[in-house]
Structure formats: structure tokens, C-alpha cells
Amino acid sequence: MGKQIFASAIFAGLGAGVLAFLLQFFLVNPLINEGELYETGMRVHFAASLDAPVQSPAGLDLTFERDVARDAQTFGFNLITYTAFGLLLVVGLALSERFGHVITPRQGVLWGFSGFAAVQLAPALGLPPELPGTVAAEMSARQTWWIGTVLATGVGIGLIAFGRGFVMIVAGAALILLPHLIGAPRLDTYFGIAPPELAAHFATTALAVSAANWVLLGALATYFWTRFAQGPT
């Protein structure tokens, strides 16, 4: 059982980690790099000077150079992160199967999307993905709210999916809503230095990429779980 869990998590995490890096490299990183131009002051949006243009150019400069070491770190981080997420998913699969639920690769899409909803989507309702240089509330307060939201959403989804009776469904829904009723930590005013169009593009792209990664992770986790359960062929 232990070997099946770890092998499934590793193979699923590697597959999802590679996809995560590729999507981030081509879709997310260019937006981060562009945001860093505003963070460092190389570009200024709506400058106060009357002589400066009020609109900033979109896109990266043609002279922009990639940091290979940074990309390599991102690749390794994605492999580690999605392997850890894969381990959590596979443990959930093992527990579900122990309670009599049949696990099939097709169910992996639902498992993966549930993981995305708990870890990415629900926290983003209060703390959306932010471009570099974005001023935000105090770090420890945001971390506490984020962790509480992930736990409440994960348990809530579990109660709705596996709980029996109307009461369990209501309890699950209440847990999912609770962090948002409390509210995420926020500043009293805004301090944005990057164009809002760029910030919105980054937030939506980051969430879309995360959704794709989680769905693949869930599909691979269930595939390898069932594959390893059958033994060598």
C-alpha cells in the first residue's frame, strides 16, 4: 500500500510538474517579467510628470533576457510542489477506496478540480494572485487566512462529496463559506504601480494554468493508483 501511494504520487507529480512549468514558462512568466518592470521602476504607469506619457507600452522589451537559473529553480519547484499535492490526492484516494468507493481514472478530473478549488480557487476569492510589487496586507495575517480557507474548503468539499444526509451537505457548504464571511485581510487603500489590465490578465492566467495542472494531476494520480493496484502485467 505504501509503495503504491508513493509511486502514484511521484509519477503523477512529475507529469503535472512538467506541464505546470511549460504553461508557466509560456503564459505566466512573461506577465511576471512585465510586472517586474513596474516594480523596479523601469516602467511607470500614469506617471505624475506632465512630460511623461500617461500610458505605458504593453509587453516586454525586445532586449529582455531570460534568467536560466531562475527558470531551472521554477522547474524544480513545480516538480516538488505537484509531487506533494499528488501525495495528498493519492492518500485521499486510498482513504476513499478503503471506505468502499470505486476509483477510476475518469474520477481523477473531479478529484483534481476539487484540489484546485480548495488550494487555488477558494483562496483567490479573497487573495487573488498578485503581480510582483503589489502592496498587500501583513504576511502572517494573509497566511493564516489562506491556510484556514484551504482547510475549510477541503473539509467542506469532503463533507459534500462523501457525507450522508442533508445535514452533512449543509455543514460542508457552511465550512466553504465561513472564511469568506470572515473576510481576507485587506489594506485600507490601494497602492498599485502596475496597469490594472496587466494585473487582471495575470490573475486570470495564473488561475487557468493552475486549474489545468490540478486536473492533469488528478487524472494521473487515479490512473497510476489503479495501474499499480493491478500489479505488473
For each residue, the residues with C-beta under 8 A, 3 or more apart:
1: 4 5 94
2: 5 6
3: 6 7 228
4: 1 7 8 94 225 228 229
5: 1 2 8 9 87 90 91 94
6: 2 3 9 10 87
7: 3 4 10 11 224 228
8: 4 5 11 12 86 90 93 221 224 225 228
9: 5 6 12 13 83 86 87 89 90 221
10: 6 7 13 14 83 86
11: 7 8 14 15 220 224
12: 8 9 15 16 82 83 86 89 90 217 220 221 223 224
13: 9 10 16 17 79 82 83 84 85 86 87 217
14: 10 11 17 18 79 82 83
15: 11 12 18 19 216 217 220
16: 12 13 19 20 82 85 86 213 214 216 217 220
17: 13 14 20 21 75 78 79 80 81 82 83
18: 14 15 21 22 78 79
19: 15 16 22 23 212 213 216
20: 16 17 23 24 78 81 82 209 213
21: 17 18 24 25 74 75 78 79
22: 18 19 25 26
23: 19 20 26 27 28 209 212 213
24: 20 21 27 28 29 74 78 209
25: 21 22 28 29 71 74
26: 22 23 29 30
27: 23 24 30 31 205 209
28: 23 24 25 31 32 202 205 206 209
29: 24 25 26 32 33 71 74
30: 26 27 33 34 60
31: 27 28 34 35 131 198 201 202 205
32: 28 29 35 36 131 132 202
33: 29 30 36 37 60 64
34: 30 31 37 38 58 59 60 198
35: 31 32 38 39 131 132 133 194 198 199 202
36: 32 33 39 40 132 133
37: 33 34 40 42 43 60 61
38: 34 35 41 42 43 44 45 56 131 133 193 194 195 198
39: 35 36 131 132 133 193 194
40: 36 37 133
41: 38 44
42: 37 38
43: 37 38 56 57
44: 38 41 47 52 56 193
45: 38 55 56 193 194 195
46: 54 55 56
47: 44 52 53 54
48: 52
49: 52
50:
51:
52: 44 47 48 49
53: 47 56
54: 46 47
55: 45 46
56: 38 43 44 45 46 53 195
57: 43
58: 34 195 197 198
59: 34
60: 30 33 34 37 64
61: 37 64
62:
63:
64: 33 60 61
65:
66: 70 71
67: 70 71
68: 71 72
69: 72 73
70: 66 67 73 74
71: 25 29 66 67 68 74 75
72: 68 69 75 76
73: 69 70 76 77
74: 21 24 25 29 70 71 77 78
75: 17 21 71 72 78 79
76: 72 73 79 80
77: 73 74 80 81
78: 17 18 20 21 24 74 75 81 82
79: 13 14 17 18 21 75 76 82 83
80: 17 76 77 83 84
81: 17 20 77 78 84 85
82: 12 13 14 16 17 20 78 79 85 86 213 217
83: 9 10 12 13 14 17 79 80 86 87
84: 13 80 81 87 88
85: 13 16 81 82 88 89 115 119 214 217
86: 8 9 10 12 13 16 82 83 89 90 217 220 221
87: 5 6 9 13 83 84 90 91
88: 84 85 91 92 115
89: 9 12 85 86 92 93 111 112 115 217 218 221
90: 5 8 9 12 86 87 93 94 221 225
91: 5 87 88 94 95
92: 88 89 95 96 111
93: 8 89 90 96 97 103 111 221 222 225
94: 1 4 5 90 91 97 98 225
95: 91 92 98 99
96: 92 93 99 101 103 162
97: 93 94 100 101 102 103
98: 94 95
99: 95 96 162
100: 97
101: 96 97 162
102: 97
103: 93 96 97 107 222 225 226
104: 107 108 222 226
105: 108 219 222 223 226
106: 109 222
107: 103 104 110 111 222
108: 104 105 111 112 215 218 219 220 221 222 223
109: 106 112 113 215 218 219
110: 107 113 114 218
111: 89 92 93 107 108 114 115 218 221 222
112: 89 108 109 115 116 214 215 216 217 218 219 221
113: 109 110 116 117 211 214 215 218
114: 110 111 117 118 157 161 218
115: 85 88 89 111 112 118 119 214 217 218
116: 112 113 119 120 121 210 211 213 214 215
117: 113 114 120 121 122 153 157
118: 114 115 121 122 150 153 154 157
119: 85 115 116 122 123 150 154 214
120: 116 117 123 124 207 210 211 214
121: 116 117 118 124 125 207 211
122: 117 118 119 125 149 150 153 176 179 180
123: 119 120 126 127 145 146 149 150 153
124: 120 121 127 128 129 203 207
125: 121 122 128 180 184
126: 123 145 149 179 180 183 184
127: 123 124 130 136 142 145 146 184
128: 124 125 203
129: 124 202 203 206 207
130: 127 134 136 199 202 203
131: 31 32 35 38 39 134 194 198 199 202
132: 32 35 36 39
133: 35 36 38 39 40 193 194
134: 130 131 191 192 193 194 199
135: 187 191 192
136: 127 130 139 142 187
137: 141 142 184 185 186 187
138: 141 142 185
139: 136 142 143
140: 143 144
141: 137 138 144 145 185
142: 127 136 137 138 139 145 146 184 185
143: 139 140 146 147
144: 140 141 147 148
145: 123 126 127 141 142 148 149 179 182 184 185
146: 123 127 142 143 149 150
147: 143 144 150 151
148: 144 145 151 152 179
149: 122 123 126 145 146 152 153 179 180 184
150: 118 119 122 123 146 147 153 154
151: 147 148 154 155
152: 148 149 155 156 175 176 178 179
153: 117 118 122 123 149 150 156 157 175 176 179
154: 118 119 150 151 157 158
155: 151 152 158 159 172 175
156: 152 153 159 160 171 172 173 174 175 176
157: 114 117 118 153 154 160 161 172 176
158: 154 155 161 162 163 172
159: 155 156 162 163 168 169 171 172 175
160: 156 157 163 168 169 172 173
161: 114 157 158
162: 96 99 101 158 159
163: 158 159 160 168 169 171 172
164: 168
165: 168 169
166: 169 170
167: 170 171
168: 159 160 163 164 165 171 172
169: 159 160 163 165 166 172 173
170: 166 167 173 174
171: 156 159 163 167 168 174 175
172: 155 156 157 158 159 160 163 168 169 175 176
173: 156 160 169 170 176 177
174: 156 170 171 177 178
175: 152 153 155 156 159 171 172 178
176: 122 152 153 156 157 172 173
177: 173 174 180 181
178: 152 174 175 181 182
179: 122 126 145 148 149 152 153 182 184
180: 122 125 126 149 177 183 184
181: 177 178
182: 145 178 179
183: 126 180 186
184: 125 126 127 137 142 145 149 179 180
185: 137 138 141 142 145
186: 137 183
187: 135 136 137 190 191
188:
189:
190: 187
191: 134 135 187
192: 134 135 196 199
193: 38 39 44 45 133 134
194: 35 38 39 45 131 133 134 198 199
195: 38 45 56 58 198 199
196: 192 199 200
197: 58 200 201
198: 31 34 35 38 58 131 194 195 201 202
199: 35 130 131 134 192 194 195 196 202 203
200: 196 197 203 204
201: 31 197 198 204 205
202: 28 31 32 35 129 130 131 198 199 205 206
203: 124 128 129 130 199 200 206 207
204: 200 201 207 208
205: 27 28 31 201 202 208 209
206: 28 129 202 203 209 210
207: 120 121 124 129 203 204 210 211
208: 204 205 211 212
209: 20 23 24 27 28 205 206 212 213
210: 116 120 206 207 213 214
211: 113 116 120 121 207 208 214 215
212: 19 23 208 209 215 216
213: 16 19 20 23 82 116 209 210 216 217
214: 16 85 112 113 115 116 119 120 210 211 217 218
215: 108 109 112 113 116 211 212 218 219
216: 15 16 19 112 212 213 219 220
217: 12 13 15 16 82 85 86 89 112 115 213 214 220 221
218: 89 108 109 110 111 112 113 114 115 214 215 221 222
219: 105 108 109 112 215 216 222 223
220: 11 12 15 16 86 108 216 217 223 224
221: 8 9 12 86 89 90 93 108 111 112 217 218 224 225
222: 93 103 104 105 106 107 108 111 218 219 225 226
223: 12 105 108 219 220 226 227
224: 7 8 11 12 220 221 227 228
225: 4 8 90 93 94 103 221 222 228 229
226: 103 104 105 222 223 229 230
227: 223 224 230
228: 3 4 7 8 224 225 231
229: 4 225 226
230: 226 227 233
231: 228
232:
233: 230
